[in-house]
Structure formats: structure tokens, C-alpha cells
Amino acid sequence: MSRLDPLFAAELQRLAATGLRRTLTSVRPAAAGAVIRDGQTLLNFSSNDYLGLARHPVLAERAANYAARLGTGSTASRLICGTLEAHAALETRIAELKGRAAAMILASGWQANASVLGALLRFAGPDAKLFADELNHSSLVHGARLGNVKPIRFRHNDLAHLADLLAQHANQPGQRFIVTESVFSMDGDRADIAALVDLAAAYDAFLYVDEAHATGVLGEQGMGLAAHVPGVDLVMGTFSKALGSFGAYVAGSRPLIDFLQNACAGFIYTTAVPPPVLGAIDAALELVPAMDNARQHLAEQSTRVRLAFAQIGIDTAASSTQIIPALVGDATASLDLAASLRARGVLAVAIRPPTVPAGTSRIRFALSAAHTADAVDRLIDAVRDCWPQRLAA
């Protein structure tokens, strides 16, 4: 028993009373786009497996091949003896696909954002100015903390507000940074990358774009909204969502990547991504550029869901992607709605504070190219059945 157990128990009771306690529930993969939970087969509308690649046989075969040839572990950090030829080859390939001179693989998206942004801000010094969208991911918030910089937040996707803030600080010392997601993970809306590039140029700001939820899904060959866009200084993305594997990357100029290899703690002090994961990434990068039909299907089904939800009277914020929030407001009500959907065979998890701002709890529906039109019909019918029950509660 821990000395702090009574305090832990009291905090857990407080979280439960406010609808904010979280617990782990195991699932088992079933057919494409579905899982088995507590013996019940559920259509899975909570996964980030946007192209259905997480169980693709080509990824599994390539991962097994890499494991057989190269082993199951990379044995060391990248700067010791953990850099395999496979790491270098994938980084060259990623850089080419993103239209950048160089790239660097990291162990996870959270680690990449927190440690890369932290390294950049520490290098820029105490006068650095970080202009951050107020809905940026937690990893970017922690990156600011690691860089000892208090972010200057602009209203979500409000570039007029950003321009005003940049103008207010234009004559102050310090390197300016603009940091945003290209597709926001909880709202499913998009940043205006071209306008951000113009603002960065006008105020000599370093532009950092997180493409985690756009990579694989949007842009030419699925390479995101910032790929091959001049003026974006650093592009970050993950392999753990549409690419069906694990890990992350950053891409940019050669000097930038060389600097990060010398300054980014999340790269320097972490064991390198292991060979089986590299194999799955390699296979995904072969498949994704040619998956335009899957991307079109995903976009069409996402539009269907948004239109249907609008008819039901559901606020989906400014979603224009495969991520579709159904805004509920109250945390407990969002849990009740998720339970009602689960009873109808749909896994759609409630998202509550602190992941989203207080008063904006929601069901975050995430569609996949693996979802058939019939599966989407079932989702819409289930939501239509459950939503009036929530409003009447």
C-alpha cells in the first residue's frame, strides 16, 4: 500500500463524481472497422486508423520480414549505435514525400512535439515569442513548458487575431514562432496553411505545423496540407494514425534536422524505433500515395455523417475532415450518450476535460476508409435513436 493511497482514492472519487474519471477497457480487433469489447462486437468510430492500415497484411508481412532480418530491438539510442540503415532510408523517403531536405524519426507524436518544440525554444532563448493556436494538442503545450516560454495564444483558427498579436509584438526582441495543427484532433477542422505562411513571412516567424491527423488523408498523395508548401519551416507528423503503425517524424531543412539531432532530448536519450515498426512504416509509405480511392471514400462518408448530424440538430463545430465531434457540453451526459451508442453496437468514446475545454465534452467520431456505407448507415441510425434521449434527460 502506498502512503498516498488515501489521497489517490479521494481524487478518484472526485473525478468520478464530476464525470471525469477515466478507466482502461480492453478490446480485441474484429472485422475491418470493428472491435470486440466485453464479448460484444462494436463498429469502431473512435480509432485513428483512418485508412484501415493497422491490420493490413502488407504492413504485417513487412514488419515480420524486418524482425526476421534485423531483430526485434534497435539496441540503443540513435546517436550510440541504434541508427540502422533502415532508419536512414526511411528518413530520406519521408523527406522526399513531404518536399523537405531532411527528416528525423522519433518514438511517438507526443514525444516529438514536446521535445522538438522545447529544443527550438530553448535555443531561441528567453526572449522567444511563441504564438500558439488555443486548441493546440497537449504535446505542443508541454513543448512550450519545456522551452520555458509562455505561449501567446490566438483564438482558434482566428488568423486576424494572430495578425494583431504579431503586430503588437513586432518591435520586441526575440525570435517569433507560430505553432499550429493542420487538422485539429478534437474538432476536425483545418488551419489555413497558405495564410499562415504569409503571416510567418511578414513577421519573420518560424512556422511549425503538426500534420498528425492530416498525414495519409489529405493533400496530394495523402502527404498532408503542408507538404511541398514553401514557407513552412517544420512539418511534424505521425505513423500511428492513418499510416497504421507507430512513431513520428519531423521534416525540414538539413541544418534544422542536424541541429535537432544534437539538441532534442526526445531523440538523443531514447532507444531508436525498432526494426518491425520500421518495416510497417516502410510498407505504409509504399501504399499510401496510391490510396486516392480510399481517401475519396473516407471524405464522402464523412460528409454524409456531417449532413445527417446537422439534420438531427447536432453541432459538429467546424469539422471538414474524418474527425467529427458531436458537441454535448456536459461530461456526464457525454458518457451517457456513449453508453447508449454502445448498447446499439457503436463504439464512440466520450471526450471530456482536460482533453477538451470545460463545457465542450463531446463524442469524437473518427471515420475510417474501412467503414462501409452500410456501417456509416448504422452509425447514423444509432445516433438518431440516441440523441433525443440525451436531450430529454
Beta strands, then each sheet from edge to edge (+ up, - down):
strand 1: 28-29
strand 2: 34-37
strand 3: 40-44
strand 4: 102-106
strand 5: 129-133
strand 6: 152-154
strand 7: 176-181
strand 8: 205-210
strand 9: 234-238
strand 10: 248-252
strand 11: 323-329
strand 12: 346-347
strand 13: 350-351
strand 14: 361-366
sheet 1: 1+ 2- 3+ 12+
sheet 2: 4+ 10- 9+ 8+ 7+ 5+ 6+
sheet 3: 11+ 14- 13+
end
